Amino acid sequence: MKHHKLISVIAIFIFLAVFLTGCWDSVDINEKLIVTTIAFDVKGGEIWYYLEIANIESGKSKDAGENAGKYIVRKGHGKTLTEVRDDLDTHLNEPLYLSGVQALVFTESFAKDYLVEYLYRFRVDETYRKKGLTVITKEDPEELYKNAHENNASVGFLLEGIVKTLDESGKSFRRTTMRLIENLSANYTGILIPCIGLQDKEISLTGYSVINGPTVTGFLPVEESTCTMFLKANKPKFHFIVPYNDINLTIEVLLRNRKITPSYADGKINYDIKMEFMAELMYGDKKTPYNLEDADMREVTEILSAMLKQQISNAIERAQKEFGCDYLQFDDIFRIKFPVEFQDMDWEKEFPQVGTTVDVKVDVSTKWGLDYGANKVK
């Protein structure tokens, strides 16, 4: 009897193990097409898709010919997203493996009409990797693939690396596609999506596409986004050139603390923005000695503080006046403190009218080991 009970218990455990791991219809990953990047464009009134697929046969044969590259591209088209998927299915000789997708790449023309629809489609498809990136480009997707593949690189992995590096160095921010979908599902939608392109024949971040509601409404160049990053990124750090006397001083500026507090009175919204920075004098464009004494450093600090305050104010005004879009996510800050009042607001109309007060505090130090006053190493 004990023997039969033992067999029964073992059988139950085996059944549960198989059932819980969902192995009934599993397919070996080597029998799937591993997709690393998906790109979309609109041309000739049709939607075009471009799948970047890892070529697992690469390197196995010296006679592989055109399949010798690490990645191959499959493309197709259709009038609607449903037609696109139907067209794709007719070309597949193996099932897709979408859990390896590193990035979704949308051209501006595609994003203007299909951004929300595709991301919602993405959301309900459980086979997609949800922690990948979504980026926008002004380039032809085929040119991006060609550029990356000539260097045996995946567009998706390359973009992931670029954005991650910029995020970790304080130059930009990283948002997953799932986080983007959450933003699009809110009552008000104002966001920035990284825009990538080709510069000096290399794929790089060129700026940010402004998304207002369901579509692309503007573009913020990367070289004009510094103080926007001070309002959005985690631990942003940039270099500023501060003119003092006849020297252009390069100073590294790191955001130490950011506090944005909303207030609401007599139907008027205001934000009190307090920002604390650590700054370090790196070098100047003239030969030392610079003869910088304590009084000089105080003046340099005042110049830098005024510069930061003005540029941060300009970044907010640009979002309000030029783009009319709250990609700074001031709405989230207001909604948390005033949930009842926010519920009845049309934030798209409210945001351009909100008042802001910017207060900047900067602590400037000199590079350790250097004496900028006496031209000697300490």
Buried (B, 14 or more C-beta within 10 A) or exposed (E): EEEEEEEEEEEEEEEEEEEEEEEEEEEEEEEBBBBBBBBBBBEEEBBBBBBBBBBBEBEEEEEEEEEBBBBBBBBBBBEEBEBBBEBBEEEEEEEBBBBBBBBBBBBBBBBBBBBBEBBEBBBEEEEBBBEBBBBBBBBBBBEBBEBBBEEEBBBBBBBBEBBEEBBEEBBBBBBBBBBBBEBBEBEBBBBBBBBBBBEEEEBBBBBBBBBBEBBBBBBBEBEBBBBBBBBBBEEBBBEBEBEBBEBEBBBBBBBBEBEBEBBBEEEEBEBBBBBBBBBBBEBBEEEBEBEBEEEBBEBBBEBBBEBBBEBBBEBBEBBBEEBBBBBBBBBEBBBEEBEEEBEEBEBBEBBBEBEBEBEBBBEBEBEEEBBBBEEEEE
